[in-house]
Amino acid sequence: MFWLNLLHIYQPPEQKKEIIEKITKQSYSQIFDILKKHLTEKITLNINGSLTEQFDKYGLQNIIDDIKKLAERGQIELTGSAKYHLILPLIPEQEIIRQIELNDETNKKYFGKIYQPKGFFIPELAYSKRVAKILKKLGYQWIILDEMAIPQKNIQSDFYQIDGLKDFYVFFRNRKMSDVFFTGRIKSANDFFEMLKTKNNVLVTALDGENLGHHQLKMAEIWQEILDCKKLQTMTISEYLDCRANKNIKIIEPLECNWASKEVDLKNGIPFAYWNNPNNAIHQLQWELSRLAIKVVYQIKQKYSATLKYQNIRKELDQALFSCQYWWATRDPNWSPWMIKKGAEKLLKVIQMASDAQFIDLFFLQNAKKIYDKIIFIVKEWDKK
């Protein structure tokens, strides 16, 4: 059986140095050390430019060097993504394209010519057809989605194409076998193989790299045990795509969802409930503030785009839409008043900077402060419960 394993590593902008260092020691270093010892094993890796820059910023250049060397040896395939991990279906097209271009610019800077992504990791596997069309237009060849996106669960195929997007492939991850690395349900390689029951000749998994050693302290060791068993032939996703001459291609129209979607949310028409739930008061205020920040930057672009002040405002917006602030507001069970406040502060800062530069009327800032105050008030009220 082939194993196509995609690991996704990311940290939000301006993450605390001590947290980056802790996760690197517990997880990132272990992952790449295991690959260096297992010369025939391969993974597909997404690293968002936000994290790449922080490795450099915090003196962890050795991790960048390891990724580059492993990619040059063919053990790692790098994917494209959005630099600051935005939920792409929830933002305008030009923001999607900008985030992808920023990510490419950053990763090309650090990884050089080896960074030539054929595939694309959509943050949180948050899928919409609009996003797929943009990625196809930008030249990507494949994406990976959660199996929840398959409209007919009885379809069995190694290869799928999205309806209307010729030669644009989609792979569906096995949620159960992906999530075991997070839930801690396996305690050994034997547990993994006992749970692995599939008629397919290929296992597709996609998970946060932080699951291997950080979220679950022993999981990097278990992953190494699985590799040592030599029961699965690991391949990168593009390698598998290229080597399969007789493809059983199915045309499919994936459902809008993400890799944590619940069936009840999809039935209720809420495909991105962890980031934009209409029943979540904080989410609604966060997006009201987000849309206002985007509106301000778009409004001043034509007149002030050549100025340094505009460029600084634009950079602040790039970071301010990061996904973590919304995720930590779900209370299902994710809850972090600090992260919610940090996100709201960054969005408010975009509008504050535009006001300080006298690019906008004062009422924009006044409105933004009202929304920000409402967010903080609700956070304090919910935190009491």
C-alpha positions in Angstrom: 0.0 0.0 0.0 1.1 3.5 -0.8 1.1 6.2 1.9 0.7 9.8 0.9 1.2 11.7 4.1 1.0 15.5 4.1 2.2 17.4 7.1 1.2 21.0 7.7 3.3 23.2 9.9 2.4 26.8 10.8 2.5 29.4 13.6 0.5 32.6 13.6 2.4 35.9 12.9 4.3 37.3 15.9 4.1 34.0 17.8 6.0 34.1 21.0 9.6 33.0 20.6 9.5 30.6 23.5 6.5 28.8 21.9 8.3 28.5 18.6 11.3 27.1 20.3 9.3 24.6 22.4 7.4 23.3 19.4 10.6 23.1 17.3 12.3 21.0 20.0 9.2 18.7 20.5 8.1 18.4 17.0 9.8 20.0 14.0 13.3 18.9 14.8 12.1 15.3 15.5 10.2 15.1 12.2 13.2 16.1 10.1 15.7 14.1 12.1 13.5 11.0 11.5 13.5 11.7 7.8 17.3 12.2 7.7 17.6 8.7 9.3 15.1 7.1 6.9 16.5 7.9 3.5 13.7 6.2 1.5 10.8 7.7 3.4 8.9 10.7 2.0 6.3 13.2 3.0 4.5 16.2 1.4 5.1 19.3 3.5 3.3 22.6 3.7 5.1 25.3 5.6 3.4 28.7 5.6 5.7 31.6 5.0 4.7 33.1 8.4 6.5 30.2 10.1 9.5 30.2 7.7 10.2 33.8 8.5 9.9 33.1 12.2 12.4 30.3 12.0 14.9 32.8 10.6 13.9 35.5 13.0 14.4 33.3 16.1 17.7 31.8 15.0 16.3 28.4 13.8 18.0 28.5 10.4 18.9 24.8 10.9 15.2 23.9 10.4 15.1 25.8 7.1 18.3 24.1 6.1 16.9 20.6 7.0 13.8 21.2 4.9 15.8 22.4 2.0 18.2 19.5 2.1 15.4 16.9 2.4 13.5 18.5 -0.5 16.7 18.4 -2.6 17.0 14.7 -1.8 13.4 14.1 -2.9 12.1 13.2 0.6 10.0 16.3 0.9 7.7 17.8 -1.6 6.8 21.4 -0.8 3.3 22.8 -1.4 1.9 26.3 -1.9 -0.4 27.9 0.6 -1.5 31.3 2.0 1.3 33.0 3.9 -0.7 34.0 7.0 -3.1 31.0 7.0 -6.3 32.8 6.1 -9.6 31.0 5.6 -9.7 31.5 1.9 -13.4 31.0 1.1 -14.2 33.9 3.5 -12.0 36.6 1.9 -12.0 38.5 -1.5 -10.3 37.0 -4.5 -7.5 39.6 -4.6 -6.7 38.8 -1.0 -6.4 35.1 -1.8 -4.1 35.8 -4.7 -2.0 38.2 -2.6 -1.6 35.7 0.2 -0.5 33.0 -2.2 2.0 35.3 -3.9 3.4 36.5 -0.5 3.8 32.8 0.5 5.7 32.0 -2.7 7.9 35.0 -2.4 8.9 34.1 1.2 9.5 30.4 0.6 11.4 31.0 -2.6 13.6 33.4 -0.6 14.5 30.7 1.9 14.3 27.5 0.0 15.5 28.6 -3.4 14.8 26.8 -6.7 13.7 23.6 -4.9 10.5 25.5 -4.0 8.4 24.9 -7.1 5.0 23.8 -5.7 2.7 21.7 -7.9 0.2 21.2 -5.1 -1.6 23.6 -2.8 -2.5 23.2 0.9 -5.7 25.2 1.6 -5.5 26.3 5.2 -7.7 24.1 7.4 -8.7 22.3 4.1 -11.4 25.0 3.9 -12.8 24.4 0.4 -15.0 26.3 -1.9 -15.3 26.0 -5.7 -14.3 29.7 -6.0 -11.0 28.9 -4.3 -10.4 25.9 -6.6 -10.9 28.0 -9.7 -8.4 30.5 -8.5 -5.8 27.8 -7.8 -6.4 26.2 -11.2 -5.9 29.6 -12.8 -2.6 30.1 -10.9 -1.3 26.9 -12.3 -1.6 24.4 -9.4 -2.2 20.8 -10.3 -3.8 19.4 -7.1 -5.3 20.0 -3.7 -6.1 17.8 -0.8 -9.5 17.9 1.0 -11.1 16.1 3.9 -13.2 13.0 3.0 -16.2 15.0 4.3 -16.1 16.8 1.0 -17.0 13.7 -1.0 -20.7 14.1 -2.0 -21.2 10.4 -2.5 -19.5 8.5 0.2 -19.5 5.2 -1.7 -17.3 6.5 -4.5 -14.0 4.6 -4.6 -11.1 6.0 -6.7 -7.5 7.0 -6.4 -7.9 10.0 -8.7 -10.6 12.7 -8.8 -10.9 15.8 -10.9 -13.1 18.7 -9.9 -16.0 19.2 -12.3 -15.2 21.8 -14.9 -11.5 22.0 -13.9 -9.6 19.8 -16.4 -6.4 18.3 -15.1 -6.9 19.7 -11.7 -6.8 16.8 -9.2 -8.2 16.5 -5.7 -7.1 13.9 -3.1 -9.2 13.1 -0.1 -7.6 12.4 3.2 -8.7 9.5 5.4 -9.9 11.5 8.4 -9.8 8.6 10.9 -6.2 7.7 10.1 -5.2 11.3 10.0 -6.7 12.2 13.3 -5.2 9.3 15.3 -2.0 11.3 15.5 -3.9 14.1 17.3 -6.3 12.2 19.5 -3.7 9.8 21.0 -5.9 6.8 20.2 -2.8 4.8 19.1 0.0 3.9 21.5 2.1 1.9 19.0 2.7 1.1 15.4 0.6 -2.1 15.9 -2.4 0.1 17.0 -2.0 2.1 13.8 -2.1 -1.0 11.5 -5.0 -2.6 13.4 -7.0 0.6 12.7 -6.0 0.7 9.1 -8.7 -1.1 7.3 -9.3 0.1 3.7 -9.9 -1.6 0.4 -7.9 1.1 -1.4 -4.3 0.6 -2.3 -3.4 4.1 -1.2 -3.7 5.8 2.2 -4.0 9.5 2.1 -3.4 11.4 5.4 -3.1 15.1 6.2 -2.4 16.5 9.6 -0.7 19.2 11.6 3.0 18.4 11.9 2.7 19.7 15.5 0.8 16.5 16.3 4.0 14.6 16.0 5.7 15.4 19.3 4.0 18.6 20.5 0.3 18.0 20.9 1.0 14.3 21.5 4.5 13.9 23.1 5.1 10.3 22.0 3.6 10.5 18.5 6.8 11.3 16.7 8.3 8.1 18.1 5.2 6.1 17.0 5.4 7.6 13.5 9.0 6.4 13.3 7.9 3.0 14.4 5.3 2.9 11.6 8.0 3.8 9.1 10.3 1.2 10.5 7.7 -1.5 9.9 8.1 -1.0 6.1 4.5 -2.1 5.5 3.7 1.1 3.6 5.5 2.7 0.7 5.7 6.4 1.3 5.5 8.7 -1.7 4.9 12.4 -2.2 1.6 13.4 -3.7 2.9 14.7 -7.0 5.2 11.6 -7.3 2.1 9.4 -6.9 0.2 11.5 -9.4 3.0 11.3 -12.0 3.7 7.6 -11.7 0.2 6.2 -12.1 -0.2 5.6 -15.8 -3.7 4.1 -15.8 -5.7 6.5 -13.7 -9.3 5.7 -12.7 -10.4 9.3 -12.8 -13.8 10.3 -11.3 -15.3 13.7 -11.9 -16.6 15.1 -8.7 -18.1 18.3 -7.2 -16.7 18.5 -3.6 -18.9 19.9 -0.9 -17.9 23.1 0.9 -16.3 22.0 4.2 -13.0 21.9 6.2 -11.0 19.2 7.8 -12.9 19.6 11.1 -16.4 19.9 9.6 -19.3 18.1 11.4 -22.2 16.7 9.5 -24.6 18.7 11.5 -22.8 21.9 10.4 -23.0 21.0 6.8 -26.7 20.1 7.1 -27.2 23.6 8.6 -25.3 25.3 5.8 -22.4 26.3 8.0 -19.3 24.8 6.2 -16.8 26.9 8.2 -18.3 26.9 11.6 -15.0 27.2 13.5 -14.3 30.5 11.9 -17.6 32.1 10.9 -20.6 30.7 12.7 -23.7 32.9 12.3 -24.7 31.8 15.9 -21.4 33.0 17.4 -21.6 36.7 18.4 -17.8 37.1 18.5 -17.4 35.6 15.1 -19.8 38.1 13.6 -18.1 41.0 15.2 -14.7 39.8 14.2 -15.8 39.6 10.5 -17.5 43.0 10.8 -14.1 44.4 11.9 -12.3 42.4 9.2 -14.5 43.6 6.4 -14.1 47.2 7.6 -10.3 46.8 7.6 -10.3 45.4 4.1 -12.6 48.1 2.9 -10.3 50.9 4.3 -7.2 49.4 2.6 -9.0 49.0 -0.7 -10.4 52.5 -0.5 -7.1 54.2 0.0 -5.1 52.0 -2.4 -5.5 54.0 -5.6 -4.6 57.3 -4.1 -1.8 56.3 -1.6 -0.4 53.0 -2.8 3.0 54.6 -3.7 3.5 55.8 -0.2 5.5 54.0 2.5 2.7 54.6 5.0 0.3 52.7 2.7 2.7 49.8 2.3 3.0 49.5 6.1 -0.8 49.5 6.4 -1.1 46.9 3.7 1.4 44.7 5.5 -0.5 45.0 8.7 -3.7 43.8 7.0 -1.9 40.9 5.5 -1.2 39.6 9.0 -4.4 40.8 10.6 -6.6 38.3 8.8 -4.9 35.2 10.2 -7.3 32.4 11.0 -6.4 31.6 14.7 -8.3 34.6 16.1 -11.6 33.2 14.8 -10.8 29.6 15.7 -10.1 30.5 19.3 -13.5 32.2 19.5 -15.5 29.0 18.8 -15.8 27.7 22.4 -16.2 24.3 20.9 -14.0 23.9 23.0 -11.4 26.3 21.5 -11.1 29.4 23.7 -8.3 31.9 24.0 -9.2 35.5 25.1 -5.6 36.5 24.4 -5.7 35.3 20.8 -9.1 36.9 20.2 -7.9 40.2 21.6 -4.6 40.0 19.6 -6.5 39.5 16.3 -8.9 42.4 17.1 -6.0 44.6 18.0 -4.3 43.9 14.7 -7.5 44.7 12.7 -8.0 47.9 14.7 -4.4 48.8 14.1 -4.9 48.7 10.3 -7.7 51.3 10.6 -5.8 53.3 13.3 -2.7 53.6 11.0 -4.9 54.8 8.1 -6.5 57.4 10.3 -3.1 58.5 11.7 -1.9 59.0 8.2 -5.1 61.1 7.4 -6.0 58.7 4.6 -9.5 58.2 5.9 -12.3 60.1 7.7 -12.4 59.8 11.5 -15.8 58.0 11.5 -14.0 54.8 10.2 -11.9 54.7 13.2 -14.7 55.5 15.6 -16.8 52.7 14.1 -13.8 50.3 14.4 -13.3 51.1 18.0 -17.0 50.4 18.7 -16.7 47.0 17.2 -13.5 46.3 19.0 -15.0 47.3 22.3 -18.0 45.0 21.7 -15.6 42.1 21.0 -13.7 42.7 24.2 -16.9 43.1 26.3 -18.3 39.8 25.1 -14.9 38.0 25.6 -14.9 39.2 29.2 -18.5 38.1 29.7 -18.0 34.7 28.2 -14.7 34.2 30.2 -16.7 34.6 33.4 -18.9 31.5 32.5 
